[in-house]
């Protein structure tokens, strides 16, 4: 009874804290500007199933894809066994579901499922060792970038060591359980292929010790899962939950098609329409807030941009494909997303302490992301194409650039020259419109 009470209290506390953090993150995401992404539901569902559930974009790198699939599949499938652990923990039973379905067709399904979970767990264990080696022994270049120093690197290792602990605990639980069944302590369910082999190592160990081992494995597994859940909102691994909604709300426009500012578009259309009557246009509301061009801080971005920031896995595929980064420039699309998330968390903490209207005198632009990073971007969309969960760093870069040019009149001299030429000559080049055809005069006709 005491064990069940402790389990229920710990279980409910973990879920309550997780729910509290989810609401905080939701609040932070909704600080962004509204954007309507409700259309094309069929295409959105298809994209989510292919990219998030089917891991389709991970296949670009086959070996990491296979290793990641082992961990991903193990995470999904082991939740089935977690159901039985929760029932046993809250009721004080032992293998409640097994005893419920024993001897029936469902019993065969149960046995197959638990064996499948064990096989996936072993494969996930191997994959975790591979990922730890890639980060800490092989030291892949994309994991050694400046933005990965300190906490981001520790965060990845904490999760990987946590996964090793979870697999170790579940195998200890099952194997010592099988050993106790052989001693007649528990009702036999000796059909677990891997645990049966491990249980051979426990031959000769007293049943009292085996009972302690089984409890260590049981409690270690459930506390590890609850601890993992509590830790997720503070970690890049929160993408486990956000990958699905983030891919559902993907940008479905063709890559390279940039969004236009509606206020600017309406003015241009008015200027280009010879039949338009400028006096027929309604006068602007004098009490309305002035239209803001681009984004300087996270509140100026859309909620989807902010969801992108929380969905970032920090895998670095975007940075590895970025031509600017490859050629030694300061831009790293991964850092753009990490900086956006860090600034958003900072704004959220300010709201918690001082209220929604508090201004700390800082902004995403300048304090987190520099002009040098923004102007290094070639707008090639390589980062967008490479991202496994359809994050779009380019949208954030474009919005920050718009603020620099249209709000602060700050741009490199080469861009200012181009803009002046477009304004004066109708083209990026410094030639009068009347001289555009001069090049053809030298051609033989």
N, C-alpha and C positions, 0 to 999 in steps of 0.2 A: 504493500500500500504506500509506504514512504517513497519507494522508488518511482511508483506511478505518479505521485504528487509532484516529485522533483522534475520528472520528465515533462509533465503537463505545464508546469510553471516556466521551465526553460524554453519549451517549444512555443508557448504563447508569447513569451517575452521577446523571443527572437523575431517572430512574425510581426509583432507590434512595432518593434524598432524598424524592421525592414519597411513596413507600410508607412511609418513616419518619414523615413528618408525618401521613399518614392514620392510622397506628396510634396516634399521640398524640391525634388528634382523637377517634378511636373510644374510647380510654381515657377521655377527658374526658366524652364523652357517657354512657358507662356508669357514671359516678359518680352519676348520677341514680337515683331509686327505680325499682324494676321496675314495669311495668304491662303487662298482657296485651292486645296488639292483634293477636292472631293470627287472630281470627275474621273472617267475611265476606270471604273471599279474592276472590270474584268481584266484589263491590262495590268492593273496594280496588283491584283491577287496573283496573276501569273508571274509577275516579276518577283513578288515576295516568295512564292513557292520555289522558283528556280534559284534565286540568289541567296536568300536566307536559309530556307529549309534544305534546298538541294545543293547548296555550296558550289554553284556552277562556276563562279569567278575564281574560286580557289584552285581549279584544275590547271590554271596557267603554270603553276609550279607543282608538278605531279607528286614528288616525294613529300613536301610539306602538306600537300592536300591529303594524302593517305594518312599521314600521322595525325593531322588535325581531325580527320574523319573518325579515327579510332576514339579520340577523346570526346568529340562531339556526340557520336553514337552512344558511347558509354554513359555520358551525362544524361542523355534522354532516356535510355533504357533502364538505368539503375533506379530511376524514380519509381519504377514498378515495385522493386523490392523495398523501397523506402515506405511505401504504403503499409506493408506488413510490419515494418519496424515501428511505425507510428501507432498501429493498432496494438502491437505487443507492449509498447512503452506505456500507453495510456490505460491498458486493461490489466497488465501484469501477466499476460499470457505468453506462451512460447510457440512461435511458428503457427499462429492462429489460422492463417489462410491455408497452410499446408494441411492441418488437421481437418479443416472445413471441406476441402476438395479431395482428400486422400481416397484413392481407390476408384475415382471417377475419371471421365475423359478430361475434365478440368484439371485433375491431378497431373495428368500427363503434360498438359500445357504448362502447368506450374513448374514441373521438373525441367522441361525444355527451356522455359524462360530464365530460371535461375542459372542453369548451365550456360545459357547464352550470355547472361550478365557477367558471369565469371570469366568467360573467354574474352569478352569485350574489355573487362577490367584489366586483364593481363596485357592485352594489346595497348590499352591506354597507358598502362604503366611503362611499357617499352617506349611509346611515343613521347611520354613526358621526359624520360631520360634523354631521348634524342633532342628534344627542344631545349633542355637544360644545357646539353653539350654545345648546341649551336650558339647559344647566348654566352656561355662562360668558358668554353674550351676552344671551339672553332672561332668564336667571336666574329660572326658575320658582320660585314661592314655596315649594313643598315641598322644594326642594333648598337652601333658604336657612335652614332651621330651625337653632336653636342646636346640636343634636346633630350637624349636618353640618359644623360648622366644623373646620378642621384636617385630620387624616388622612383621615376619610371622604371629603371632597371631593377630596383628592389621589389617593386610591385609585381613585376613579371615573375621573379624568382619565388616570391612568397606564394603566389598562386600555384606554380609548378610543384613546389615542395608540398603544398597543401594537397594537391592531387595525389602525390605519392603516398602521403599519410592516409588519405581516404581509402585508396586501393589496398594498402597494407592492412588497415583495420578491418575492411570487409572480408579479406581473405583469412585473417586471423580469426574473426568471428565464425565464419563458416567452417573452417578446418577444425577448430577446437570443438565446435558443435558436433561435427561428424565423429571426432574422437570420443566425445561424451556419449554419443549414440551407441558406439561400439561397446562401451562399458555399461550400457543399460540405463544411464542416467536420464537421457532424453529418448522420446519415441523415435524409432529409426526413420530417417529420411535420407539414407545413405546412397543417394543417387547423384551427388555432385561430383563431377569428374575431376576437376582440378582440386577442389577441397579434399577429396578422398585421397589424392596423391600426397597432398601436403600433410594430411592427418597421419600418414605413416611415420612422419618425423616426430610426432608426439607420442609414439608408442612407449609405454613405460612411465609416462608422467602421471602422477597421482590425480585422481578426479578433482580433488580440491583445487589443485593448481590449474587444471583445465577449465574449471568453472570461472576462476579469476581471469584466465586468458580470454574466455568467451565474453565475459562482461567488459573487459578492457576493449576488445574489438567492437562490441556492440555500442558501448557508450562513445568510444573514440570515433566510430563512423557517424553516429547521429549528431554528436557535438561538432564534428568536423563539417558536416553538411550545414548545420545551423550557423556555425561560425563563418563558413563560406558565404552564406546568404547575407549575414550582417555586414560582412566585409565588402561585398560586391558594389554597393553604391559609392564606395570610396575608391574603387579600382577601375582600370580600363576594361576589366572583364565584365562591366555592366552591359557591354554589347551583347552578352548572352540573351538579355531580355529585349534590348532596344533594336537589335538587328532586324526583327520582324516588322515592327511598325516603321522603322526607318526605310527599309526597302519597299514597303507598301507605298509610302509617300515619296518615292523616288521622282526625280525630275524626268519626265517622259519626253521632253522636247529633244530634237536632234542635238547631238553634241556640237558645240560651236554656235548654237543659236542663243544669243544673250537676251535677257529680258530688257525691255525698254521702260524708261520712266514715263508714266502716263501723263504727267504734267508737261513734260517736254514734248512727247509725241503729239499731244493735242495742239500745242503751239505750232509745231512744224507743219502739221496737216493744215492748220488755218492759214499759214503763210504760203503754202504750196497750192492751195485751192483758189484759182482766180475768181470763182463764183461766190466765194465765202464773204459774208457780211460781218466784219469784225464788231459792228455795233449790235449785232443780234446775239452775240455771246453774252451770257449772263455775267453781271459784274461779280467779282469775287467777294466772298463774305468778309467784311472788315474785321469781324470778331474771330474768324477762324485762325488757327495756328499756321504760321508760314510753312510752305511745303519744304521738307528737308530732302536734300539730294544725297544719296549714298548713306554710308554708315560710319560713325566714329566710335560708337560703343556697342555693346552687345544688344542693348534695347533697340537699336536701329536696324538690326538684322531681323530676319523672319524667324518664326518659331521653328521652322524646318532646319534653318542653319544652326540653331541652337541644339536641336535634337541630333544633328550630325555630329556636333562637338561631343555630346555625351555618348554617341555610338562608336566613336573612334577606338579601334583596337590597338593603336600604336604599332601596327605590324610593320610600317615603313615601306610598304609596297609602292605607295604614292611617291615618296621621296626617292626611292630607288629608280623610278621611271622618269623622274623630273629632269628634263634636259638642262635646266638652269642649275640645279643642284649637282648634276653630273659634271658640269663644266666649272665647278668650284664657286658658284655664286651663293649668296647667303640664304636664298629661299629654300625652305623645306615645307612642303604642303602638310606633312605630319605636324610640324611645329605650329603651323597656322591653326590647326584644329585643337591642339593641346593648349595653346595660348587662349583660344576662344573659350574653351571649357574652364581654364583656370580663372579667367576674368569673370565668367558667369558665376562661378562659385564664390568669388570675392564679392560680387554684387549681391548675391543671395545672403551672404553672411552680414553684409551691411544692412540689408533689409531687416534681418532678424534682430540686429542690435539697435538700429536707429530709425527704422521705419522706411516705407517705400520711397519717400521723396528725398532721402539722404543722398548727398553728392560728396564723394570722397576726393574729388579733384583729379581722378585718374580716368583713363579710357583705354579701350582695346587698342586703338591706334596710338602710336607713339610710346605708350607705357609698356605694351606687350609686343606689338608688331611694328617694325620699323618701315620707313619709306623704302629703304634699300631692298628689303624683302619683296615688297609689293611690286616695284618696278622691274624686278628680275624676272617676273612671270611672263611667259610668252603666250599665255592663254591657249595652250595647245591641247588641253583636256587629257593629257597623259595620266595625271593623278586621278581624275574622275574615272577613267577607263580601268585603272589598276585596282581601285578600292574594292575589297571583297563584299562590302555592305552598302555600296552605292553612295558613299559620302561625296560631297561636292565642294572641295576647298576653293575652287575657282570662283564660285558665287560670292564667297566672303571677300576674296581678293578684289573682285570687281567692285563690290559695294564700298570697300575702303578706298579704292582708287577714286571712285566717284566723289567721295567726300573731299579728298585732297584737291581735286580739280574744280569741282563745282561749288564747294562751300568755302574752301580755304585758298583757292587759286595757287596751289602748290603742285608743281610738276617739273620734271626735268626739262632743260632748255630745248632738247630735241622734240619733245612732245608739245611744248608751247609753240615752237616754230610751226609744227604741223597744224595745230589748231588755228593759229593765225592765218596760215595759208588757206585752210578750208573756209575760214570766215571771209577772207578777202578775195580769194581766187576760185573758190568752189571746188578745190582739189588740194591734196596734200603737198603739191609741188609749187615752187615759187615762180610760176609763170602766169601771165595774164590769160584769161579764157580766150582772148582773141588770138593768142599765139600757139594754141594747142595743136593746130594742124600744120605748123611750120615744118615739122619733121618730114612730112610727106612731100615737100617741094623738091627734095633731092632725089626722089624715086623716079625711075624711068617709067613713063606711062605710055 
